[in-house]
């Protein structure tokens, strides 16, 4: 028997922030895990003629946990937070 929720597609993820520094990425991951916040990392593809060789990733979280995630990142300190760019927009892909 199929439940009525099995055909429902839910997209309640938001793109929280973009990180290019891998040390800061590890700090953000640790902070989110310690705060028990579920997240997804989306790696950005670089263009063929991109001048930047840095990889960057986008942290996605459930929109209901946005405030907790922001607080967890803010607790990392100003130095780490200066290397984080907040996006705060709904994702446009369905999983």
C-alpha positions in Angstrom: 0.0 0.0 0.0 1.4 3.4 -1.0 1.1 6.3 1.4 -0.3 9.6 0.3 3.1 11.2 1.0 5.1 9.0 -1.4 4.2 11.1 -4.4 4.8 14.5 -2.7 8.0 16.3 -3.7 9.3 18.6 -1.0 11.9 21.2 -1.6 12.5 23.0 1.6 16.3 23.5 1.3 18.0 26.9 1.2 21.5 27.7 0.0 22.9 29.0 3.2 26.5 30.1 2.3 29.4 29.7 -0.1 32.9 28.8 1.1 36.1 28.8 -0.9 38.6 28.1 1.9 38.9 24.4 2.7 39.9 25.0 6.3 36.8 27.2 6.9 34.7 24.5 5.1 35.9 22.0 7.7 35.1 24.4 10.5 31.6 25.0 9.2 31.0 21.3 8.8 32.1 20.6 12.3 30.0 23.5 13.7 26.9 22.2 11.9 27.5 18.6 13.0 27.9 19.7 16.6 24.7 21.7 16.4 23.0 18.6 14.9 22.0 20.4 11.8 21.5 18.4 8.6 23.3 19.9 5.6 24.2 19.1 2.0 27.3 20.4 0.2 27.1 21.3 -3.4 30.4 21.7 -5.2 30.5 24.5 -7.8 31.9 23.6 -11.2 34.6 25.9 -12.5 34.3 27.1 -16.1 36.9 26.0 -18.7 38.4 29.4 -18.9 38.0 30.3 -15.2 40.9 32.4 -13.9 40.4 31.2 -10.3 41.8 27.9 -9.3 40.0 27.8 -6.0 37.2 25.3 -5.5 34.1 26.6 -3.7 31.1 24.8 -2.2 27.7 25.8 -1.1 26.2 24.6 2.1 22.5 23.8 1.9 20.3 23.4 5.0 16.6 22.9 5.7 14.9 26.3 5.9 13.6 25.5 9.4 17.1 25.2 10.7 18.4 28.3 9.1 18.6 30.4 12.3 20.4 27.6 14.1 22.9 27.2 11.3 23.6 30.9 11.2 24.2 30.9 15.0 26.5 27.9 14.7 28.6 29.7 12.0 28.6 33.0 13.9 30.1 31.1 16.9 33.2 30.3 14.7 34.4 33.9 15.1 35.0 36.9 12.8 38.1 35.5 11.1 36.3 32.4 9.8 33.0 34.3 9.1 34.8 36.9 6.9 35.6 34.0 4.5 32.0 33.0 4.2 29.5 34.5 1.8 25.9 34.1 2.9 23.5 33.4 0.0 20.1 32.7 1.8 18.0 31.7 -1.2 15.8 28.7 -2.0 17.4 26.0 -4.1 16.0 25.5 -7.5 16.6 21.7 -7.8 14.4 18.9 -6.5 16.0 15.8 -5.1 
